[in-house]
């Protein structure tokens, strides 16, 4: 009887230790990492992102001018493909959270980790790592693919030059910041369709609408997509636009604010 009791107590203690380890920040991150890769949509989204960016690089390279003028910027040309690819990783940032609200499994997540801010932080960390690695790897891959697809005489992105290297590195970071903003907005909206519509509308459609209204030109340079086009991707940022590093700071602030508001929403509302 004593041996049985000892085994029960030992087993209970082991479960408590395991639960305590899972509740720590590292354990929560590991839990979110496993959840991310356990669904097929993650792989589909990353493949769509890669295919979109590389296909655009092939088209941009094969159609490049063999006698370019002095304003032609091959780095900016190929990085424009991120305008399409960014939406796929934005959807990933949405689905990481909205899928759990839709299925109701978010209640189990919050039961296992009652500190909801820790759950959002873990999701943000996982999304940031995956999207940053994917963005940087594919930004450089796109630059190289552009060079391979370009006919003789078409300038290649000069990755050995600091301006071009900076443009590729910052462009590769953009999908990560885009996905984090999407994650923060999803914590507020909670519904997949609503969050995707808000992300696409606010990040892509709004700049086009405001672009047709001249009085908003001063505001346009602070919009995320314009920062991508005019500050990140360009070796020589456009006149009146933000510098690359200033644009990075602005987008980091946007992501931090979105996640902070999302964290507040998770804490103040029922699951």
N, C-alpha and C positions, 0 to 999 in steps of 0.2 A: 504493500500500500504506500509506503514511504517513497519507494522508487518511482511508482506511478505519479505520486504527487510532485516529486522533484522534477520529473519529466514535463508535467503540465506547466509547472511554474517556470521551468527553463524555456519551454516553448513560448509561453506568454511573454517572458522577458525578451526573447529574441524578436518577437513580433513588434514589441514596443520599441526596441532599438532600431529595427528596420523602418518603422513608421517615423521615428525621430530623424533618421538619416534622410528619408525621402522628403521630409518637411524642410530640411535645410536648403539654402539657395541652390547649392550644387545638385541636390537631389531633384529639386523642382525643374531645373534646367534639363537634366537628363530625362525626366518624364516628358517634358515638352519636345525634346529632340526625338524621342521614340515615337511620339504621336505624329510629328511632322512627317516622318519617313514611313509611317505605317499606312498612309493613304496614297492611292495611285495618282491623285490629282497633283501632288507635289512634283512627281517625275514628269507628268504631262506638261505642267506649267514651265518647268525648267527647260524641257526639250523645245517647247514652243518659243521660249525666249531665245534660246540658242539658234534655232532655225530661222527666226525672224531677223536677228541681227546679222547672221552670216549670209543669209540670202540678200539682204540689203547691201552688204559689203561687196558681194559679187556684182550686183547690178551697178552700184556706184563706181566700182573699179573698172568694169568693162565699158562703162559709158563715159569715163573720164576724158577731158580734153587733151589731145596730144600737143596742142600749142596753147597752153593756158596763159591768161594774163597775169599780171603781178598780184592780183587780189585773190587768185585761186588758192584755197586752203584745203588740201586733201584730208587733213585730219578732221577738220570740221565737217567735211562732206561725208565721211564714213561714220562719224559719231552721231549724225542725225538719225541713224537707224534706231538709236535708243528711244527716240520719240514713240516708236511703235512697240519696241520690246518692253518699255517701262510699264505698259499697261498690264502685261502678263504678271510681272512681279508685284504690281499693285494688287492684282486679284489674289495672289498668294498671301499678301499681308491681310487681306480681308478674310479669306477662308480659314486662316489659322485660328481665328476667334469666332467668326460667324457660324461656321459649321457646328461648333459645340453648342452655341445658342439654339441653332435650328433643330438639332437632335435632342437637346435637353441634357446632354452629357456634361454641360458646364456645371450642373449641380453636383455631380460626382467630383469634378475637379475642385470645386470650392469646398466640398466636404473633406477632401483629402488635404487641401491646403487652404485653410480658412482666411489667410492673409491674401486678399485678392490682388493687392498691389504687387505682391511677390509673384503671383501667377502672370500678371501682365508683363512684369519685368523679365521673367524667364522667357515668355513668348517673344518679347522684343529682342532679347539676346540671341535666341535661336534664329529668328528672321534676319537679324542684322548679319550674323555670320554667313548664313546661306546665301543671301542676296548680295552681300559685299564680295564674297569669293566668286560667285557666278558673274557679277557685273565686271569685276576686274579681269578675270580670265577671258571673258568673251569680248571685252573692249579691246584687249591686246590681240586676241584671235581675229577680230574683225579688221583691225589695222593691217595685220599680216595677210589676211584673205584679200583685202583690197589690193595690196601690192601684187599678189599672185594673179589676180584677175585682170589687172590693168594692162592694156596694151603698151608696147614700147613707146616711150615718150611721155606717158602720163606720170606726173609726179606722185611718189609714194609718201605716206605719212612719215616724216623724218623723226622717228622715235629716238634717235640719238641726240636730238636737240631738246633743250630744257622746256621750251614753250610747247612743243608737240607732246612731249612726255607728260607734262603737267595736264594738258588737255585730255589725254587718254586716261590718266589716273583719276582725275576728277569726274570725267564722264562715267567711268566704271563705278564710282561711288554713288552716282545719282540714283540708280534703281534701288539701292539699299535705303536711302533717305525717303524715296517715294513710297517704298513698302512700309516703312515705319510710320509715316504719316497716315497711310491707309489703315494700319493696325490701330492707331490711336482713334481715328474716326469711327472705326468699326466698334470699338468699345463703347462709343456713345450711341451709335445707330442700331447695332446688334443684328440687323437683318442683312442677309447677303445681297439681295437685289438693291436695297436702299443704299448700302455702303458702296457697292460697285458703281451705282449711278452717281453718287456724290463724288467719288474719287475721279471718275472719268469726266464728269461735268465740271467739277471745280479745278481740276488740274490740266485738262485738255481743251474743253469747250469754252470755258470762261476766258482764257487768253485770246482765243480767236474772236470772241464777241467784243471784248474790250479793245482789241487791236484795230477794229473798225471805227473806234471813237477816239479821235485825236487828242481830246482833252485828258485822256487817261494815260498818255504816253509815259509820264513820270512814274506812274504806279506800275506800269507793265514790267519794268525791269526787276521788280521784286516778286513777280509771279514765278513759281517753280519751273514751269516749262521754258519760260524765257531765260531764266538763269541757266538752264541746261544748254539752250541754243546759243545764247549770246555771251555767256561767261565761261562755262565749262568746256564746251566742245571747240570753241574758237581759240586758235593759237594767239590771235590778236583780238581781244574782246572788243565788241563794237563800241563806237563812240557813244558816251552817255550811259553805257551799261556798267554793271558791277564787275569788278575784277574777279578772277576765278576764285581766289581765296575768300573774298568778301561774300561771294555767292554761296560758297560752302558754309560760311558762318550763318548766313540767313536761313539756309535750308536746315541746318542743325537746330536752329531756334524753332523753326516750324515743327520739326519732328518732336522736339522736347515738349513744346506746348501741346501738340496733339496727344502725345502719350500722357501728359499730366492731366489734361481734361478727360481723357479716356479712363485713367485711373480713378479720378474723382467720380465719374459716372458709375464705374463698377462698384465703388464703395457706397454710393448713396442710393442705389436701386437694387431691388431684389433680383435674384437670378431667374 
